[in-house]
Amino acid sequence: MITGKFTDFITGTHHKKVPKQAIDQAKLCFLDFLGVTLRGSKTRSSIAINNIVKEDSESTIIGHKKANILDSALANGIAAHCLDLDDGHRFAQMHPGACVIPAALSTCEASNKNGKEFINSIIAGYEVAISLGILVNPEHRNKGFHSTGTCGTFGATAAACYALNLDKKETLNALGLAGTQAAGLLESDHSGSMGKHLHAGKAAHTGVLSALLAKKGFTGASSIIDGKEGFISAMVNGDIKNKKLEIGNFHIQDVYFKKYPVCRHLHSTIDAAFCILNKNSIETDDIQKIIVKTYKIAANHDNYDPKTKEAIRQSLPVSLAIAVRNGNLSLDDLKTDDEIAKISSKIVTECDENLDESYPYKRSSNVIIQTEDHSYSECVDLPKGEPENQFTLNELMEKFIELNPEISADILEIINNLENYNMKELMIALDNEFKMTK
């Protein structure tokens, strides 16, 4: 029973048993989450949800106010995911941080847990979300489900269960409740809607709700994942009987961080294009054609006429055109005009069977830029930010400050000493550091 294995891991997680590398990575994930969420709190989707939820004193909605434990998890999940800059895991094919950390943060702050317990709740949540994502993908994704919303719900529940000190029976019930609420369809993502943001927010909200209900005696199906009519049977397309659940490997150590505010499947292409442009003096007007040979999922992100900013984030040709024209791809660059349309019309995306065969072990993209006199090419197998091509701490801080230039870099000292805070003190310290709430 998979929920039983998850339960054993969640209730058996103790700080002394967790590898130092996993603890250090959890701190980096929290640092990245804070920077992305604080900037995300200024977006339309974040403002919309904060116009709905009511003010309360339980836990912090980053960039806005305090609210109750459920609403803060919901709002922070939306803000964390709306920029497409949150962390992810390529084998689980999901973004765990935007689901897990809001659930851990709201529950730990409301119950005034210490920093060690907060870190442990994050690690437990990442482990459950990622291990389930690895087990069910790519079959789950191929059926049209967004793993961030579905598998992320289990991860958020794990984090909340740990933070609220649920026992084994209660944790088992909470996971059962999580599974019957897990949701998220890729149609929301690829149509360029804000529904994608809601997937992470609802996962975090559902995780907290499931833990709170279970703590009050509300029961859930212990067979919700691998039962006859459970998660795998209903939501996974294909036979995964030969796949083994990888739980207890501390998968948080394998997450990636993002450089560009677009879908991760576009990042290898952007990196390859910048490699060419940085090595060679190529004028935009001299470009006659750009050929992108990549794996199938990336090649399918081929919308040449995105109507929304969310749709631009999912468009390989338009995101690439922006990068080529601007020499950058930041939040402020996500705009289209006639010149971008002209450049994107010169871009051809192709599925390369050899590159597709190496997915998901690699996310390769071979970019060829043709001018009248030359043909330049570059292949990138793994984009910047993967465990094999990591961000340095300085690079993560540069990302943080670029997103939030008005704040002090002293936040690093707070993150480094996370274990020495209780969570109410921590949120006050963070709020004082960069005015996290209005």
C-alpha positions in Angstrom: 0.0 0.0 0.0 1.7 3.2 -1.2 -0.1 5.5 1.3 1.3 3.3 4.1 4.8 3.7 2.8 4.3 7.5 2.6 2.9 7.5 6.1 5.9 5.6 7.5 8.3 8.1 5.9 6.3 11.2 7.0 6.0 10.1 10.6 9.5 8.7 10.7 11.2 11.9 9.5 13.5 13.3 12.2 16.0 16.1 11.8 19.0 14.0 12.9 18.2 11.3 10.3 18.0 13.8 7.4 21.3 14.2 5.4 22.9 17.7 5.7 22.7 18.1 1.9 18.9 17.7 2.0 18.7 20.3 4.8 20.9 22.7 2.9 18.8 22.2 -0.2 15.6 22.8 1.7 16.9 26.1 2.7 17.8 27.0 -0.9 14.3 25.9 -2.0 12.8 28.2 0.7 15.1 31.1 -0.4 14.1 30.6 -4.1 10.4 30.3 -3.1 10.5 33.5 -1.1 12.0 35.5 -4.0 9.6 34.1 -6.6 6.5 34.3 -4.4 7.2 37.9 -3.3 7.5 39.0 -6.9 4.5 36.8 -7.9 2.4 38.5 -5.2 2.2 41.5 -7.5 0.6 39.7 -10.4 -3.1 39.7 -11.5 -3.8 36.2 -10.3 -2.2 36.8 -6.9 -4.1 40.1 -6.4 -7.4 38.4 -7.5 -7.2 35.7 -4.8 -6.2 38.2 -2.2 -9.3 40.3 -3.0 -11.3 37.2 -2.1 -9.7 35.9 1.1 -10.3 37.6 4.4 -7.7 39.0 6.7 -6.9 36.9 9.8 -4.0 36.4 12.2 -3.0 32.8 11.6 -0.4 32.9 8.9 1.3 35.2 6.3 0.2 35.7 2.7 3.5 36.9 1.3 3.3 40.4 -0.1 -0.2 41.0 1.2 -1.6 40.3 4.6 -2.2 37.7 7.2 -5.1 35.2 6.7 -6.3 31.9 8.0 -4.2 28.8 7.6 -6.1 27.6 4.5 -6.3 30.8 2.6 -2.7 31.7 3.1 -1.6 28.3 1.7 -3.9 28.8 -1.3 -2.7 32.4 -2.0 1.0 31.6 -1.6 0.7 28.6 -3.8 -0.8 30.8 -6.6 1.9 33.5 -6.1 4.7 30.9 -6.1 3.6 29.3 -9.4 2.3 32.2 -11.5 5.6 33.4 -12.8 6.8 30.0 -14.1 10.0 30.6 -12.1 9.5 28.1 -9.3 11.6 25.0 -8.7 10.9 21.6 -10.3 12.0 18.0 -10.8 12.5 16.6 -14.3 11.8 13.0 -13.6 8.7 13.7 -11.5 7.7 16.3 -14.2 6.3 18.7 -11.6 6.9 21.8 -9.5 7.0 20.6 -5.8 8.0 23.9 -4.1 4.9 25.9 -5.1 2.6 23.2 -3.5 4.7 22.0 -0.5 6.2 25.1 0.9 3.0 27.1 1.2 1.4 24.2 3.1 4.4 23.8 5.4 4.7 27.6 5.9 1.0 28.2 6.8 0.8 25.2 9.2 4.2 25.8 10.9 3.6 29.5 11.3 0.1 29.1 12.7 1.3 26.4 15.2 4.6 28.2 15.9 6.8 25.3 15.0 10.6 25.8 15.1 12.8 26.1 12.1 13.9 22.4 12.2 10.3 21.2 12.1 9.6 23.6 9.2 12.6 22.2 7.3 11.5 18.6 8.0 8.0 19.3 6.8 9.4 20.7 3.5 11.6 17.7 3.1 8.7 15.2 3.8 6.5 17.0 1.4 9.0 17.1 -1.5 9.8 13.4 -1.0 6.2 12.3 -1.2 5.3 14.6 -4.2 8.5 13.7 -6.2 8.5 10.0 -5.5 4.8 9.8 -6.6 5.6 11.9 -9.7 8.5 9.6 -10.7 6.3 6.5 -10.2 3.3 7.7 -12.3 5.1 9.7 -15.1 5.3 10.0 -18.0 2.1 8.0 -18.2 0.2 10.4 -15.9 1.3 13.5 -17.9 0.5 11.8 -21.2 -3.1 11.4 -20.1 -3.4 15.2 -19.7 -2.8 15.7 -16.0 -0.6 18.4 -14.5 1.5 16.6 -11.9 2.0 19.8 -9.9 -1.7 19.9 -9.1 -2.1 16.1 -8.7 1.1 14.8 -7.1 1.7 18.1 -5.5 -1.5 17.6 -3.5 0.0 14.6 -1.8 3.2 16.5 -1.1 1.4 19.4 0.4 -0.6 17.0 2.6 2.6 15.3 3.8 4.1 18.6 4.8 1.0 19.7 6.7 0.7 16.3 8.4 4.3 16.6 9.6 3.8 20.2 10.8 0.6 19.3 12.7 2.1 16.2 14.3 -0.4 13.8 13.0 0.0 10.2 14.0 0.1 7.3 11.6 -3.7 6.7 11.5 -4.4 10.4 11.0 -1.7 10.7 8.3 -3.1 7.8 6.4 -6.5 9.3 6.5 -5.2 12.7 5.3 -3.4 11.1 2.3 -6.7 9.3 1.5 -8.5 12.6 1.5 -5.8 14.3 -0.5 -6.0 11.7 -3.3 -9.7 12.1 -3.8 -9.2 15.9 -4.3 -6.1 15.8 -6.4 -6.6 17.7 -9.7 -5.0 19.6 -12.5 -5.4 19.4 -16.2 -2.7 20.4 -18.7 -5.3 22.0 -20.9 -5.2 24.9 -18.4 -1.5 25.2 -18.8 -1.2 25.0 -22.6 -4.2 27.2 -23.3 -2.3 30.0 -21.6 -4.8 30.5 -18.7 -4.3 31.3 -15.0 -5.8 27.9 -14.2 -2.2 26.7 -14.1 -1.5 29.0 -11.1 -4.6 27.6 -9.3 -3.2 24.0 -9.5 -0.4 24.8 -7.1 -2.6 26.9 -4.9 -5.3 24.3 -4.6 -2.7 21.6 -4.0 -1.4 23.5 -1.0 -4.9 24.4 0.2 -6.1 20.8 -0.2 -3.0 19.5 1.7 -3.7 21.7 4.7 -7.4 20.9 4.6 -6.8 17.2 4.4 -4.5 17.3 7.4 -6.9 19.4 9.5 -9.8 17.1 8.7 -7.8 14.0 9.5 -6.7 15.5 12.8 -10.4 15.9 13.7 -11.2 12.2 12.9 -12.3 12.6 9.2 -11.5 9.4 7.4 -10.0 8.8 3.9 -9.3 5.8 1.8 -6.0 4.2 2.7 -6.0 2.5 -0.8 -6.6 5.9 -2.6 -3.4 5.6 -4.7 -3.1 1.9 -5.7 -6.6 0.7 -5.0 -8.9 -0.8 -7.7 -10.5 2.6 -8.3 -7.8 4.7 -7.0 -5.4 7.4 -8.3 -3.2 5.1 -10.5 -6.1 3.2 -12.0 -8.1 6.4 -12.8 -5.4 8.9 -13.7 -2.4 7.0 -15.1 -2.3 5.9 -18.7 -0.3 2.8 -19.1 1.1 -0.1 -17.1 3.4 0.9 -14.3 3.5 -2.5 -12.5 7.2 -2.8 -13.3 8.0 0.5 -11.7 9.1 0.7 -8.1 8.2 3.5 -5.6 11.4 5.3 -4.7 10.7 6.7 -1.2 13.4 7.7 1.2 16.0 8.9 -1.2 15.6 12.6 -0.2 14.6 13.7 -3.7 14.7 17.3 -2.7 18.4 17.1 -3.5 17.6 16.6 -7.2 15.3 19.6 -7.8 16.2 22.2 -10.4 15.9 26.0 -10.1 14.8 28.1 -13.1 16.5 31.0 -14.8 13.8 32.0 -17.3 10.1 32.7 -16.6 8.8 30.3 -19.1 7.9 26.6 -19.2 10.9 24.4 -18.3 10.7 22.5 -21.6 11.8 25.7 -23.4 14.9 26.3 -21.3 17.4 24.1 -23.2 16.5 25.9 -26.4 16.9 29.3 -24.8 20.3 28.3 -23.3 21.5 27.0 -26.7 20.4 30.1 -28.5 22.2 32.3 -26.0 25.4 30.2 -26.4 25.3 31.0 -30.1 24.6 34.7 -29.7 27.2 35.2 -27.0 29.9 33.6 -29.1 29.1 35.3 -32.4 28.2 38.7 -33.6 24.8 38.1 -35.2 22.4 40.9 -36.1 18.8 40.0 -35.7 18.0 41.3 -39.3 20.7 38.9 -40.7 18.9 35.8 -39.4 17.2 34.0 -42.2 16.0 30.9 -40.3 16.2 29.2 -36.8 15.8 25.5 -36.6 15.1 23.9 -33.2 15.5 20.2 -33.0 14.4 18.9 -29.7 12.3 16.2 -27.8 8.6 15.8 -28.5 7.1 17.5 -25.5 9.2 20.6 -26.1 8.6 20.6 -29.9 4.8 20.5 -29.2 5.0 23.9 -27.4 4.6 25.5 -30.9 2.0 28.2 -30.5 3.0 31.0 -32.9 0.3 33.4 -31.8 0.0 33.5 -28.0 -2.7 35.8 -26.8 -1.8 36.1 -23.1 1.4 36.4 -21.1 0.7 32.9 -19.7 0.5 31.6 -23.3 3.8 33.3 -24.2 5.4 31.3 -21.3 4.3 28.1 -23.1 5.4 29.1 -26.6 8.8 27.9 -27.8 9.0 30.0 -31.0 7.8 33.3 -29.4 9.8 32.9 -26.2 12.9 32.1 -28.4 12.1 35.1 -30.6 12.0 37.4 -27.6 15.3 36.0 -26.3 17.0 36.5 -29.7 15.7 40.1 -30.1 16.3 41.3 -26.6 19.4 39.3 -25.7 17.5 38.4 -22.5 14.4 36.6 -21.3 13.1 38.2 -18.0 9.7 39.0 -16.7 9.8 42.4 -18.3 10.6 40.8 -21.7 7.4 38.8 -22.1 5.7 41.0 -24.7 5.0 40.6 -28.4 5.1 43.0 -31.2 5.5 43.0 -35.0 9.3 42.4 -34.8 8.8 39.4 -32.4 6.2 38.0 -34.8 8.6 38.4 -37.7 11.4 36.6 -35.9 9.2 33.8 -34.6 7.9 33.2 -38.2 11.5 32.3 -39.1 11.6 29.6 -36.4 11.0 26.0 -37.2 10.5 23.4 -34.4 11.2 19.7 -35.1 10.9 16.6 -33.0 14.3 14.8 -33.2 13.7 11.1 -32.5 17.2 10.6 -31.1 16.8 13.5 -28.6 13.3 12.3 -27.8 14.7 8.9 -26.8 16.9 10.4 -24.2 14.0 12.2 -22.5 13.6 12.6 -19.5 17.2 11.7 -18.6 18.1 14.6 -20.9 16.0 17.6 -22.1 18.1 18.2 -25.2 17.7 21.0 -27.8 19.8 21.5 -30.8 19.5 25.1 -32.1 20.7 26.1 -35.6 20.7 29.8 -36.5 21.2 30.4 -40.3 22.3 33.7 -41.9 23.1 34.2 -45.5 26.8 33.4 -45.0 26.9 31.1 -42.0 25.1 28.4 -40.0 25.7 28.4 -36.3 24.6 25.5 -34.1 24.7 24.6 -30.4 23.2 21.6 -28.5 22.3 21.8 -24.8 21.3 18.6 -23.0 20.4 19.9 -19.6 19.5 23.6 -19.0 21.0 25.7 -16.3 19.7 24.9 -12.8 19.5 21.1 -13.1 21.5 19.2 -10.4 24.1 18.4 -13.0 24.3 22.1 -14.0 23.6 23.8 -10.7 23.0 27.4 -9.7 25.6 28.7 -7.3 24.3 30.4 -4.1 25.4 33.7 -5.5 23.4 33.0 -8.7 20.3 32.2 -6.6 20.8 35.4 -4.7 21.2 37.4 -8.0 17.9 35.9 -9.1 16.2 36.9 -5.8 17.5 40.5 -6.0 16.7 40.8 -9.7 13.1 39.8 -8.9 12.9 42.1 -5.8 15.5 44.9 -6.3 14.0 46.9 -3.5 15.0 44.5 -0.7 18.2 43.8 1.2 20.4 40.8 0.6 20.7 40.3 4.3 17.9 37.6 4.0 20.7 35.1 3.5 21.7 35.3 7.1 18.1 34.6 8.2 17.9 31.6 5.9 21.3 30.2 7.0 20.1 30.3 10.6 16.6 29.0 9.9 16.9 26.3 12.6 17.4 28.9 15.3 14.0 30.6 14.8 10.5 29.6 15.7 8.2 30.3 12.7 6.3 33.3 14.1 9.6 35.0 14.9 10.9 34.0 11.4 8.0 35.6 9.6 8.4 38.7 11.7 12.1 38.8 10.9 11.4 38.3 7.2 8.7 40.9 7.2 11.0 43.4 8.8 13.8 42.6 6.4 11.8 43.3 3.2 8.3 44.3 4.1 6.7 41.0 3.1 3.2 42.2 3.9 1.6 45.5 3.1 
